[in-house]
Amino acid sequence: MKQSEVKELSVEELKEKMVQFKKQHADLKIAHSVTPLENPLQIRKARRTVAKLATELTKRDNQ
């Protein structure tokens, strides 16, 4: 998810996406620990998306 897409979301949508990507990240980590993923960079992408969403939420709270 690009930063420009994140900025267009409302606060409620940001929170929904955050929950969704946190779950995806946890699922990927568990799946990778059982059997190696074909593309382990998916874990990094999910983690960074969660960070982008969290950063945008914090930025909006501080304004």
PyMOL Python script that loads the backbone (N, CA, C, O; Angstrom):
from pymol import cmd

cmd.read_pdbstr("""\
ATOM      1  N   MET A   1       0.848  -1.161   0.000  1.00  0.00           N
ATOM      2  CA  MET A   1       0.000   0.000   0.000  1.00  0.00           C
ATOM      3  C   MET A   1       0.902   1.236   0.000  1.00  0.00           C
ATOM      4  O   MET A   1       1.794   1.372   0.838  1.00  0.00           O
ATOM      5  N   LYS A   2       0.651   2.128  -0.954  1.00  0.00           N
ATOM      6  CA  LYS A   2       1.473   3.317  -1.090  1.00  0.00           C
ATOM      7  C   LYS A   2       1.056   4.382  -0.086  1.00  0.00           C
ATOM      8  O   LYS A   2      -0.076   4.392   0.398  1.00  0.00           O
ATOM      9  N   GLN A   3       1.992   5.278   0.218  1.00  0.00           N
ATOM     10  CA  GLN A   3       1.730   6.334   1.184  1.00  0.00           C
ATOM     11  C   GLN A   3       0.613   7.253   0.700  1.00  0.00           C
ATOM     12  O   GLN A   3      -0.171   7.755   1.505  1.00  0.00           O
ATOM     13  N   SER A   4       0.536   7.477  -0.613  1.00  0.00           N
ATOM     14  CA  SER A   4      -0.526   8.336  -1.145  1.00  0.00           C
ATOM     15  C   SER A   4      -1.900   7.703  -0.933  1.00  0.00           C
ATOM     16  O   SER A   4      -2.885   8.413  -0.729  1.00  0.00           O
ATOM     17  N   GLU A   5      -1.972   6.378  -0.981  1.00  0.00           N
ATOM     18  CA  GLU A   5      -3.231   5.671  -0.723  1.00  0.00           C
ATOM     19  C   GLU A   5      -3.598   5.770   0.758  1.00  0.00           C
ATOM     20  O   GLU A   5      -4.774   5.888   1.104  1.00  0.00           O
ATOM     21  N   VAL A   6      -2.601   5.720   1.617  1.00  0.00           N
ATOM     22  CA  VAL A   6      -2.825   5.781   3.061  1.00  0.00           C
ATOM     23  C   VAL A   6      -3.389   7.149   3.445  1.00  0.00           C
ATOM     24  O   VAL A   6      -4.280   7.240   4.290  1.00  0.00           O
ATOM     25  N   LYS A   7      -2.874   8.205   2.832  1.00  0.00           N
ATOM     26  CA  LYS A   7      -3.316   9.561   3.161  1.00  0.00           C
ATOM     27  C   LYS A   7      -4.771   9.807   2.785  1.00  0.00           C
ATOM     28  O   LYS A   7      -5.432  10.647   3.396  1.00  0.00           O
ATOM     29  N   GLU A   8      -5.275   9.089   1.793  1.00  0.00           N
ATOM     30  CA  GLU A   8      -6.646   9.285   1.329  1.00  0.00           C
ATOM     31  C   GLU A   8      -7.685   8.595   2.208  1.00  0.00           C
ATOM     32  O   GLU A   8      -8.874   8.897   2.106  1.00  0.00           O
ATOM     33  N   LEU A   9      -7.254   7.674   3.068  1.00  0.00           N
ATOM     34  CA  LEU A   9      -8.183   6.923   3.900  1.00  0.00           C
ATOM     35  C   LEU A   9      -8.652   7.752   5.093  1.00  0.00           C
ATOM     36  O   LEU A   9      -7.940   8.626   5.587  1.00  0.00           O
ATOM     37  N   SER A  10      -9.873   7.450   5.541  1.00  0.00           N
ATOM     38  CA  SER A  10     -10.378   8.097   6.748  1.00  0.00           C
ATOM     39  C   SER A  10      -9.778   7.395   7.968  1.00  0.00           C
ATOM     40  O   SER A  10      -9.130   6.357   7.833  1.00  0.00           O
ATOM     41  N   VAL A  11      -9.992   7.956   9.143  1.00  0.00           N
ATOM     42  CA  VAL A  11      -9.438   7.387  10.370  1.00  0.00           C
ATOM     43  C   VAL A  11     -10.002   5.982  10.610  1.00  0.00           C
ATOM     44  O   VAL A  11      -9.272   5.067  10.989  1.00  0.00           O
ATOM     45  N   GLU A  12     -11.308   5.827  10.385  1.00  0.00           N
ATOM     46  CA  GLU A  12     -11.926   4.510  10.585  1.00  0.00           C
ATOM     47  C   GLU A  12     -11.359   3.483   9.610  1.00  0.00           C
ATOM     48  O   GLU A  12     -11.100   2.340   9.986  1.00  0.00           O
ATOM     49  N   GLU A  13     -11.169   3.889   8.372  1.00  0.00           N
ATOM     50  CA  GLU A  13     -10.602   2.979   7.373  1.00  0.00           C
ATOM     51  C   GLU A  13      -9.159   2.627   7.730  1.00  0.00           C
ATOM     52  O   GLU A  13      -8.725   1.492   7.532  1.00  0.00           O
ATOM     53  N   LEU A  14      -8.426   3.597   8.251  1.00  0.00           N
ATOM     54  CA  LEU A  14      -7.050   3.322   8.681  1.00  0.00           C
ATOM     55  C   LEU A  14      -7.021   2.265   9.773  1.00  0.00           C
ATOM     56  O   LEU A  14      -6.190   1.357   9.745  1.00  0.00           O
ATOM     57  N   LYS A  15      -7.929   2.384  10.737  1.00  0.00           N
ATOM     58  CA  LYS A  15      -7.973   1.410  11.836  1.00  0.00           C
ATOM     59  C   LYS A  15      -8.351   0.019  11.324  1.00  0.00           C
ATOM     60  O   LYS A  15      -7.792  -0.981  11.774  1.00  0.00           O
ATOM     61  N   GLU A  16      -9.299  -0.046  10.383  1.00  0.00           N
ATOM     62  CA  GLU A  16      -9.696  -1.334   9.806  1.00  0.00           C
ATOM     63  C   GLU A  16      -8.535  -1.976   9.067  1.00  0.00           C
ATOM     64  O   GLU A  16      -8.262  -3.164   9.239  1.00  0.00           O
ATOM     65  N   LYS A  17      -7.852  -1.190   8.245  1.00  0.00           N
ATOM     66  CA  LYS A  17      -6.712  -1.709   7.476  1.00  0.00           C
ATOM     67  C   LYS A  17      -5.593  -2.147   8.408  1.00  0.00           C
ATOM     68  O   LYS A  17      -4.912  -3.139   8.150  1.00  0.00           O
ATOM     69  N   MET A  18      -5.407  -1.402   9.492  1.00  0.00           N
ATOM     70  CA  MET A  18      -4.359  -1.733  10.453  1.00  0.00           C
ATOM     71  C   MET A  18      -4.609  -3.119  11.052  1.00  0.00           C
ATOM     72  O   MET A  18      -3.695  -3.939  11.137  1.00  0.00           O
ATOM     73  N   VAL A  19      -5.845  -3.372  11.464  1.00  0.00           N
ATOM     74  CA  VAL A  19      -6.197  -4.680  12.021  1.00  0.00           C
ATOM     75  C   VAL A  19      -5.987  -5.772  10.969  1.00  0.00           C
ATOM     76  O   VAL A  19      -5.454  -6.842  11.263  1.00  0.00           O
ATOM     77  N   GLN A  20      -6.410  -5.485   9.757  1.00  0.00           N
ATOM     78  CA  GLN A  20      -6.296  -6.454   8.665  1.00  0.00           C
ATOM     79  C   GLN A  20      -4.828  -6.809   8.393  1.00  0.00           C
ATOM     80  O   GLN A  20      -4.489  -7.987   8.276  1.00  0.00           O
ATOM     81  N   PHE A  21      -3.959  -5.798   8.292  1.00  0.00           N
ATOM     82  CA  PHE A  21      -2.562  -6.062   7.982  1.00  0.00           C
ATOM     83  C   PHE A  21      -1.806  -6.651   9.164  1.00  0.00           C
ATOM     84  O   PHE A  21      -0.858  -7.408   8.956  1.00  0.00           O
ATOM     85  N   LYS A  22      -2.193  -6.330  10.400  1.00  0.00           N
ATOM     86  CA  LYS A  22      -1.572  -6.967  11.565  1.00  0.00           C
ATOM     87  C   LYS A  22      -1.870  -8.461  11.575  1.00  0.00           C
ATOM     88  O   LYS A  22      -0.994  -9.277  11.860  1.00  0.00           O
ATOM     89  N   LYS A  23      -3.126  -8.812  11.257  1.00  0.00           N
ATOM     90  CA  LYS A  23      -3.498 -10.220  11.192  1.00  0.00           C
ATOM     91  C   LYS A  23      -2.733 -10.933  10.075  1.00  0.00           C
ATOM     92  O   LYS A  23      -2.239 -12.045  10.256  1.00  0.00           O
ATOM     93  N   GLN A  24      -2.646 -10.277   8.927  1.00  0.00           N
ATOM     94  CA  GLN A  24      -1.918 -10.856   7.802  1.00  0.00           C
ATOM     95  C   GLN A  24      -0.452 -11.076   8.171  1.00  0.00           C
ATOM     96  O   GLN A  24       0.120 -12.115   7.842  1.00  0.00           O
ATOM     97  N   HIS A  25       0.153 -10.110   8.848  1.00  0.00           N
ATOM     98  CA  HIS A  25       1.552 -10.234   9.249  1.00  0.00           C
ATOM     99  C   HIS A  25       1.744 -11.407  10.212  1.00  0.00           C
ATOM    100  O   HIS A  25       2.683 -12.189  10.071  1.00  0.00           O
ATOM    101  N   ALA A  26       0.853 -11.518  11.182  1.00  0.00           N
ATOM    102  CA  ALA A  26       0.956 -12.625  12.143  1.00  0.00           C
ATOM    103  C   ALA A  26       0.776 -13.971  11.446  1.00  0.00           C
ATOM    104  O   ALA A  26       1.498 -14.925  11.739  1.00  0.00           O
ATOM    105  N   ASP A  27      -0.177 -14.050  10.533  1.00  0.00           N
ATOM    106  CA  ASP A  27      -0.404 -15.298   9.797  1.00  0.00           C
ATOM    107  C   ASP A  27       0.809 -15.671   8.951  1.00  0.00           C
ATOM    108  O   ASP A  27       1.194 -16.839   8.894  1.00  0.00           O
ATOM    109  N   LEU A  28       1.403 -14.692   8.303  1.00  0.00           N
ATOM    110  CA  LEU A  28       2.587 -14.960   7.484  1.00  0.00           C
ATOM    111  C   LEU A  28       3.757 -15.439   8.335  1.00  0.00           C
ATOM    112  O   LEU A  28       4.485 -16.347   7.935  1.00  0.00           O
ATOM    113  N   LYS A  29       3.941 -14.832   9.508  1.00  0.00           N
ATOM    114  CA  LYS A  29       5.034 -15.247  10.387  1.00  0.00           C
ATOM    115  C   LYS A  29       4.844 -16.691  10.845  1.00  0.00           C
ATOM    116  O   LYS A  29       5.796 -17.470  10.869  1.00  0.00           O
ATOM    117  N   ILE A  30       3.615 -17.040  11.206  1.00  0.00           N
ATOM    118  CA  ILE A  30       3.340 -18.407  11.651  1.00  0.00           C
ATOM    119  C   ILE A  30       3.545 -19.391  10.510  1.00  0.00           C
ATOM    120  O   ILE A  30       4.157 -20.443  10.693  1.00  0.00           O
ATOM    121  N   ALA A  31       3.035 -19.049   9.334  1.00  0.00           N
ATOM    122  CA  ALA A  31       3.180 -19.926   8.169  1.00  0.00           C
ATOM    123  C   ALA A  31       4.658 -20.101   7.813  1.00  0.00           C
ATOM    124  O   ALA A  31       5.078 -21.188   7.417  1.00  0.00           O
ATOM    125  N   HIS A  32       5.430 -19.052   7.950  1.00  0.00           N
ATOM    126  CA  HIS A  32       6.855 -19.120   7.618  1.00  0.00           C
ATOM    127  C   HIS A  32       7.629 -19.962   8.635  1.00  0.00           C
ATOM    128  O   HIS A  32       8.617 -20.604   8.281  1.00  0.00           O
ATOM    129  N   SER A  33       7.192 -19.964   9.877  1.00  0.00           N
ATOM    130  CA  SER A  33       7.889 -20.763  10.884  1.00  0.00           C
ATOM    131  C   SER A  33       7.616 -22.254  10.698  1.00  0.00           C
ATOM    132  O   SER A  33       8.454 -23.091  11.034  1.00  0.00           O
ATOM    133  N   VAL A  34       6.434 -22.583  10.161  1.00  0.00           N
ATOM    134  CA  VAL A  34       6.094 -23.988   9.934  1.00  0.00           C
ATOM    135  C   VAL A  34       6.810 -24.507   8.695  1.00  0.00           C
ATOM    136  O   VAL A  34       7.545 -25.493   8.755  1.00  0.00           O
ATOM    137  N   THR A  35       6.590 -23.843   7.587  1.00  0.00           N
ATOM    138  CA  THR A  35       7.283 -24.175   6.340  1.00  0.00           C
ATOM    139  C   THR A  35       7.691 -22.867   5.681  1.00  0.00           C
ATOM    140  O   THR A  35       6.903 -21.923   5.647  1.00  0.00           O
ATOM    141  N   PRO A  36       8.890 -22.798   5.166  1.00  0.00           N
ATOM    142  CA  PRO A  36       9.350 -21.547   4.563  1.00  0.00           C
ATOM    143  C   PRO A  36       8.428 -21.076   3.433  1.00  0.00           C
ATOM    144  O   PRO A  36       7.988 -21.863   2.595  1.00  0.00           O
ATOM    145  N   LEU A  37       8.156 -19.793   3.437  1.00  0.00           N
ATOM    146  CA  LEU A  37       7.307 -19.214   2.402  1.00  0.00           C
ATOM    147  C   LEU A  37       8.066 -19.153   1.080  1.00  0.00           C
ATOM    148  O   LEU A  37       9.294 -19.079   1.047  1.00  0.00           O
ATOM    149  N   GLU A  38       7.305 -19.185   0.003  1.00  0.00           N
ATOM    150  CA  GLU A  38       7.920 -19.063  -1.312  1.00  0.00           C
ATOM    151  C   GLU A  38       8.528 -17.670  -1.478  1.00  0.00           C
ATOM    152  O   GLU A  38       9.589 -17.512  -2.081  1.00  0.00           O
ATOM    153  N   ASN A  39       7.836 -16.657  -0.932  1.00  0.00           N
ATOM    154  CA  ASN A  39       8.325 -15.290  -1.003  1.00  0.00           C
ATOM    155  C   ASN A  39       8.315 -14.678   0.406  1.00  0.00           C
ATOM    156  O   ASN A  39       7.317 -14.081   0.809  1.00  0.00           O
ATOM    157  N   PRO A  40       9.408 -14.819   1.151  1.00  0.00           N
ATOM    158  CA  PRO A  40       9.436 -14.309   2.522  1.00  0.00           C
ATOM    159  C   PRO A  40       9.408 -12.778   2.607  1.00  0.00           C
ATOM    160  O   PRO A  40       9.232 -12.236   3.698  1.00  0.00           O
ATOM    161  N   LEU A  41       9.576 -12.080   1.498  1.00  0.00           N
ATOM    162  CA  LEU A  41       9.511 -10.619   1.519  1.00  0.00           C
ATOM    163  C   LEU A  41       8.093 -10.123   1.774  1.00  0.00           C
ATOM    164  O   LEU A  41       7.893  -8.941   2.054  1.00  0.00           O
ATOM    165  N   GLN A  42       7.108 -11.012   1.680  1.00  0.00           N
ATOM    166  CA  GLN A  42       5.724 -10.650   2.008  1.00  0.00           C
ATOM    167  C   GLN A  42       5.627 -10.216   3.470  1.00  0.00           C
ATOM    168  O   GLN A  42       4.850  -9.323   3.807  1.00  0.00           O
ATOM    169  N   ILE A  43       6.419 -10.853   4.335  1.00  0.00           N
ATOM    170  CA  ILE A  43       6.407 -10.526   5.760  1.00  0.00           C
ATOM    171  C   ILE A  43       6.863  -9.082   5.951  1.00  0.00           C
ATOM    172  O   ILE A  43       6.247  -8.321   6.698  1.00  0.00           O
ATOM    173  N   ARG A  44       7.935  -8.716   5.278  1.00  0.00           N
ATOM    174  CA  ARG A  44       8.462  -7.355   5.392  1.00  0.00           C
ATOM    175  C   ARG A  44       7.452  -6.339   4.861  1.00  0.00           C
ATOM    176  O   ARG A  44       7.257  -5.279   5.455  1.00  0.00           O
ATOM    177  N   LYS A  45       6.818  -6.668   3.745  1.00  0.00           N
ATOM    178  CA  LYS A  45       5.842  -5.755   3.148  1.00  0.00           C
ATOM    179  C   LYS A  45       4.660  -5.519   4.092  1.00  0.00           C
ATOM    180  O   LYS A  45       4.205  -4.386   4.249  1.00  0.00           O
ATOM    181  N   ALA A  46       4.168  -6.584   4.717  1.00  0.00           N
ATOM    182  CA  ALA A  46       3.046  -6.451   5.649  1.00  0.00           C
ATOM    183  C   ALA A  46       3.450  -5.633   6.875  1.00  0.00           C
ATOM    184  O   ALA A  46       2.680  -4.798   7.350  1.00  0.00           O
ATOM    185  N   ARG A  47       4.653  -5.872   7.384  1.00  0.00           N
ATOM    186  CA  ARG A  47       5.137  -5.138   8.559  1.00  0.00           C
ATOM    187  C   ARG A  47       5.281  -3.650   8.245  1.00  0.00           C
ATOM    188  O   ARG A  47       4.920  -2.803   9.062  1.00  0.00           O
ATOM    189  N   ARG A  48       5.797  -3.337   7.087  1.00  0.00           N
ATOM    190  CA  ARG A  48       5.983  -1.935   6.711  1.00  0.00           C
ATOM    191  C   ARG A  48       4.654  -1.232   6.456  1.00  0.00           C
ATOM    192  O   ARG A  48       4.518  -0.037   6.722  1.00  0.00           O
ATOM    193  N   THR A  49       3.678  -1.970   5.942  1.00  0.00           N
ATOM    194  CA  THR A  49       2.356  -1.383   5.736  1.00  0.00           C
ATOM    195  C   THR A  49       1.717  -1.047   7.077  1.00  0.00           C
ATOM    196  O   THR A  49       1.090   0.002   7.224  1.00  0.00           O
ATOM    197  N   VAL A  50       1.872  -1.930   8.051  1.00  0.00           N
ATOM    198  CA  VAL A  50       1.357  -1.651   9.397  1.00  0.00           C
ATOM    199  C   VAL A  50       2.026  -0.393   9.948  1.00  0.00           C
ATOM    200  O   VAL A  50       1.366   0.439  10.570  1.00  0.00           O
ATOM    201  N   ALA A  51       3.310  -0.255   9.726  1.00  0.00           N
ATOM    202  CA  ALA A  51       4.033   0.917  10.212  1.00  0.00           C
ATOM    203  C   ALA A  51       3.544   2.195   9.536  1.00  0.00           C
ATOM    204  O   ALA A  51       3.405   3.228  10.191  1.00  0.00           O
ATOM    205  N   LYS A  52       3.282   2.133   8.227  1.00  0.00           N
ATOM    206  CA  LYS A  52       2.764   3.300   7.516  1.00  0.00           C
ATOM    207  C   LYS A  52       1.407   3.726   8.068  1.00  0.00           C
ATOM    208  O   LYS A  52       1.150   4.912   8.270  1.00  0.00           O
ATOM    209  N   LEU A  53       0.550   2.745   8.305  1.00  0.00           N
ATOM    210  CA  LEU A  53      -0.777   3.042   8.835  1.00  0.00           C
ATOM    211  C   LEU A  53      -0.684   3.629  10.241  1.00  0.00           C
ATOM    212  O   LEU A  53      -1.388   4.586  10.562  1.00  0.00           O
ATOM    213  N   ALA A  54       0.172   3.063  11.070  1.00  0.00           N
ATOM    214  CA  ALA A  54       0.332   3.555  12.436  1.00  0.00           C
ATOM    215  C   ALA A  54       0.887   4.973  12.439  1.00  0.00           C
ATOM    216  O   ALA A  54       0.466   5.805  13.242  1.00  0.00           O
ATOM    217  N   THR A  55       1.821   5.247  11.553  1.00  0.00           N
ATOM    218  CA  THR A  55       2.403   6.579  11.456  1.00  0.00           C
ATOM    219  C   THR A  55       1.352   7.603  11.060  1.00  0.00           C
ATOM    220  O   THR A  55       1.297   8.694  11.627  1.00  0.00           O
ATOM    221  N   GLU A  56       0.522   7.255  10.089  1.00  0.00           N
ATOM    222  CA  GLU A  56      -0.523   8.180   9.638  1.00  0.00           C
ATOM    223  C   GLU A  56      -1.546   8.426  10.743  1.00  0.00           C
ATOM    224  O   GLU A  56      -2.002   9.557  10.911  1.00  0.00           O
ATOM    225  N   LEU A  57      -1.917   7.388  11.502  1.00  0.00           N
ATOM    226  CA  LEU A  57      -2.849   7.560  12.611  1.00  0.00           C
ATOM    227  C   LEU A  57      -2.267   8.482  13.682  1.00  0.00           C
ATOM    228  O   LEU A  57      -2.962   9.357  14.199  1.00  0.00           O
ATOM    229  N   THR A  58      -0.998   8.286  14.012  1.00  0.00           N
ATOM    230  CA  THR A  58      -0.349   9.127  15.006  1.00  0.00           C
ATOM    231  C   THR A  58      -0.271  10.563  14.532  1.00  0.00           C
ATOM    232  O   THR A  58      -0.496  11.497  15.302  1.00  0.00           O
ATOM    233  N   LYS A  59       0.047  10.731  13.269  1.00  0.00           N
ATOM    234  CA  LYS A  59       0.146  12.079  12.704  1.00  0.00           C
ATOM    235  C   LYS A  59      -1.188  12.811  12.776  1.00  0.00           C
ATOM    236  O   LYS A  59      -1.233  14.005  13.073  1.00  0.00           O
ATOM    237  N   ARG A  60      -2.266  12.098  12.505  1.00  0.00           N
ATOM    238  CA  ARG A  60      -3.597  12.714  12.564  1.00  0.00           C
ATOM    239  C   ARG A  60      -4.021  12.998  13.994  1.00  0.00           C
ATOM    240  O   ARG A  60      -4.710  13.987  14.243  1.00  0.00           O
ATOM    241  N   ASP A  61      -3.627  12.161  14.934  1.00  0.00           N
ATOM    242  CA  ASP A  61      -3.966  12.391  16.340  1.00  0.00           C
ATOM    243  C   ASP A  61      -3.255  13.634  16.878  1.00  0.00           C
ATOM    244  O   ASP A  61      -3.804  14.350  17.716  1.00  0.00           O
ATOM    245  N   ASN A  62      -2.060  13.887  16.408  1.00  0.00           N
ATOM    246  CA  ASN A  62      -1.273  15.021  16.896  1.00  0.00           C
ATOM    247  C   ASN A  62      -1.715  16.354  16.286  1.00  0.00           C
ATOM    248  O   ASN A  62      -1.331  17.418  16.774  1.00  0.00           O
ATOM    249  N   GLN A  63      -2.501  16.300  15.246  1.00  0.00           N
ATOM    250  CA  GLN A  63      -2.939  17.546  14.602  1.00  0.00           C
ATOM    251  C   GLN A  63      -4.138  18.141  15.278  1.00  0.00           C
ATOM    252  O   GLN A  63      -4.628  19.189  14.857  1.00  0.00           O
TER     253      GLN A  63
END
""", "prot")
cmd.dss("prot")
cmd.show_as("cartoon", "prot")
cmd.util.cbc("prot")
cmd.orient("prot")
